Amino acid sequence: MSKSAIKFYVIPGVIALLIIIVLLLIPINNKKTEVNNSPIPTIGITLPTKTLIPDTTIPPTLIPPQPFTGAEINQELPQDLKTVGEQKTALRRITPLTLAFGTIEFDYVNDIFLVRLAKPNDQSTQLFVIWREQNYPALTDNKFIFN
């Protein structure tokens, strides 16, 4: 036999023969394993069991609705407070607003308007006061802070 025949026929044949022998020596276990359903022996300790389903024998306590909440049925907001709220809302919706005297922004945290004058001088302040009195007369000076 030549060396090439040994490489191509004998070595793969020997490897195949070894695989077959190993497979025959390993027992194939096709038997079904039996499950032992007998209780586990205890050593005298019993653990308390908790029920996961709530006890529904007790009906829930119904709370009757309250007939009076403290508010009047036809309660009206005074006209001056209503005007302040309307003007504040209107100005807040158009901010940031840039005008000739400066800019106006709304500070939501402090609930005030921030006024930044273009030139911090008396003339810019007077222009702001005139603008506020003409457009938003219900809003007082404490609603505006100069920044």
C-alpha positions in Angstrom: 0.0 0.0 0.0 1.1 3.4 -0.7 1.2 6.3 1.7 -1.6 8.1 -0.1 -3.9 5.1 0.2 -3.1 4.9 4.0 -4.0 8.6 4.3 -7.3 8.4 2.5 -8.6 5.0 3.4 -7.0 3.5 6.5 -6.9 6.5 8.9 -10.6 7.5 8.3 -11.5 3.8 8.6 -9.7 3.5 11.9 -11.4 6.6 13.2 -14.9 5.4 12.1 -14.2 2.0 13.8 -13.2 3.7 17.1 -16.4 5.8 17.0 -18.6 2.7 16.5 -16.8 0.9 19.3 -17.3 3.9 21.7 -21.0 4.1 20.8 -21.5 0.4 21.4 -19.8 0.5 24.8 -21.9 3.5 26.1 -25.2 2.1 27.1 -28.1 4.1 25.8 -30.7 4.6 28.5 -34.1 4.6 26.9 -35.9 3.6 30.1 -38.4 6.1 31.5 -37.4 7.4 35.0 -40.1 6.9 37.6 -41.1 10.0 39.6 -41.6 9.3 43.3 -44.6 11.2 44.4 -44.4 10.1 48.0 -44.3 13.0 50.5 -40.9 14.2 51.7 -40.3 12.9 55.2 -40.2 15.7 57.8 -38.3 15.8 61.1 -41.2 17.1 63.1 -41.1 20.8 62.0 -44.3 22.1 60.5 -44.3 25.5 58.8 -47.4 27.7 58.9 -49.0 28.2 55.6 -50.4 31.5 54.3 -53.4 31.7 52.0 -52.7 33.9 49.0 -56.4 34.4 48.3 -57.9 37.3 50.4 -60.8 36.5 52.7 -63.8 38.0 50.9 -66.4 37.2 53.6 -66.2 40.7 55.0 -68.0 43.3 52.8 -66.3 46.6 52.1 -67.4 49.6 54.1 -69.3 52.0 51.9 -68.8 55.7 52.6 -71.8 57.8 51.8 -71.3 60.8 49.5 -71.0 64.2 51.3 -73.8 66.5 50.4 -71.8 69.7 51.1 -68.3 70.5 49.9 -68.0 74.0 51.3 -68.4 75.8 48.0 -71.4 77.8 47.0 -73.4 76.5 44.1 -73.6 79.8 42.2 -70.3 81.3 43.5 -69.1 84.2 41.4 -65.6 85.6 41.2 -65.4 89.3 41.9 -65.0 91.3 38.7 -61.7 92.9 39.7 -60.1 89.4 40.4 -61.5 88.1 37.1 -60.0 91.0 35.2 -56.6 90.5 36.8 -56.7 86.8 35.9 -57.8 87.5 32.3 -55.1 90.1 31.7 -52.4 88.0 33.4 -53.3 85.0 31.2 -53.4 87.1 28.1 -49.9 88.6 28.7 -48.5 85.3 29.8 -49.6 83.6 26.5 -47.7 86.1 24.4 -44.5 86.1 26.4 -41.6 86.4 25.6 -42.5 89.8 24.3 -40.1 92.2 22.8 -41.1 95.9 22.8 -39.4 99.2 22.3 -38.4 99.6 25.9 -37.2 96.0 26.4 -38.4 92.4 26.8 -41.0 90.8 29.1 -40.8 87.1 30.1 -42.9 85.1 32.5 -41.3 83.3 35.5 -43.6 80.3 36.1 -41.8 79.3 39.3 -42.4 82.7 41.0 -45.6 83.6 39.1 -44.3 87.0 38.0 -43.3 88.8 34.9 -39.6 89.6 34.4 -39.0 93.0 32.6 -35.6 93.5 31.0 -35.1 97.1 29.9 -33.1 97.7 26.7 -31.5 100.7 28.3 -31.9 100.8 32.1 -32.8 104.5 32.5 -35.8 106.5 33.6 -37.1 107.0 30.1 -37.4 103.2 29.5 -39.0 102.7 32.8 -41.6 105.4 32.0 -42.3 103.8 28.6 -42.9 100.5 30.4 -45.3 102.1 32.9 -47.3 103.9 30.1 -47.5 100.6 28.1 -48.7 98.6 31.2 -51.3 101.2 32.1 -52.7 101.3 28.5 -52.7 97.6 27.8 -52.9 95.8 31.2 -54.3 98.3 33.8 -55.5 95.6 36.2 -51.9 94.2 36.7 -50.2 96.0 39.5 -46.5 96.8 39.9 -45.9 93.8 42.2 -46.6 91.5 39.2 -43.5 92.8 37.4 -39.9 92.6 38.5 -37.1 94.5 36.7 -34.2 92.4 35.9 
